[in-house]
């Protein structure tokens, strides 16, 4: 298994190197044909580096996920990748969105709370020592009714802002959209490493969290009975022996009863990933950030794409 995974990595890295080489050739052609300024060429080359890195990262994910039944922080995709090339540098980082809490699941369209995930969100916010009212505001933003929760806000609040706007009243589309919600912008940097708006499948109320990749704070939020000791045991176990299926969580000492209750809200393999690919050329950086959903051996679905 180890040799097989190593071979897979070699294939993917060769693909990335080839992409980088193609980028170099193309950029040289751009320079010769257009006579553009040095800065413009650097920007173009950085963009092409980033695009090549994005393609390579997607290949790495699809290849890895098609050859194993789980995903974990021990996988090659979870380590930052840096490629040095004569023309510049390519940096790639990948994080699994299934390791986070999907905020679109905390309330149903009719305004009632989805208790499993809402309670999880409360525990997470308490772990982070954050106020809970913003969770009410998030619920109001994604539900379809017009009655605000005690700490939340509906259209009448947003329409009184200096630049009025209306809540979406549907699931969040991007993580940045959270900044438009009452009381959330101030907390965004604190919560963004632990939350997502992307699930395995769109329109589903369930959003299992991968126990192989979830941060300690989120493991502690999974169940009110979870202790720091138990969370640390899970982390130590997965470092050397990733969980192959949710039922294996019961093998962790002290987790037998809790594991049974968690079976419907945890997973051991992700399908949604955030990729950040940076191309650096002569001090100029171009970055592409994307969220993709990987399904079998098919071409990944692009859920989010931003270049800057």
HELIX and SHEET records of a PDB file:
HELIX    1   1 UNK A    2  UNK A   34  1                                  33    
HELIX    2   2 UNK A   38  UNK A   67  1                                  30    
HELIX    3   3 UNK A   76  UNK A   78  5                                   3    
HELIX    4   4 UNK A   97  UNK A   99  5                                   3    
HELIX    5   5 UNK A  103  UNK A  105  5                                   3    
HELIX    6   6 UNK A  115  UNK A  127  1                                  13    
HELIX    7   7 UNK A  133  UNK A  142  1                                  10    
HELIX    8   8 UNK A  155  UNK A  158  1                                   4    
HELIX    9   9 UNK A  175  UNK A  180  5                                   6    
HELIX   10  10 UNK A  185  UNK A  187  5                                   3    
HELIX   11  11 UNK A  188  UNK A  191  1                                   4    
HELIX   12  12 UNK A  216  UNK A  221  1                                   6    
HELIX   13  13 UNK A  228  UNK A  240  1                                  13    
HELIX   14  14 UNK A  246  UNK A  251  5                                   6    
HELIX   15  15 UNK A  256  UNK A  262  1                                   7    
SHEET    1   A 5 UNK A  81  UNK A  85  0                                        
SHEET    2   A 5 UNK A  88  UNK A  96 -1                                        
SHEET    3   A 5 UNK A 272  UNK A 281 -1                                        
SHEET    4   A 5 UNK A 284  UNK A 293 -1                                        
SHEET    5   A 5 UNK A 301  UNK A 307 -1                                        
SHEET    1   B 2 UNK A 101  UNK A 102  0                                        
SHEET    2   B 2 UNK A 195  UNK A 196  1                                        
SHEET    1   C 2 UNK A 209  UNK A 210  0                                        
SHEET    2   C 2 UNK A 266  UNK A 267  1                                        
END                                                                             
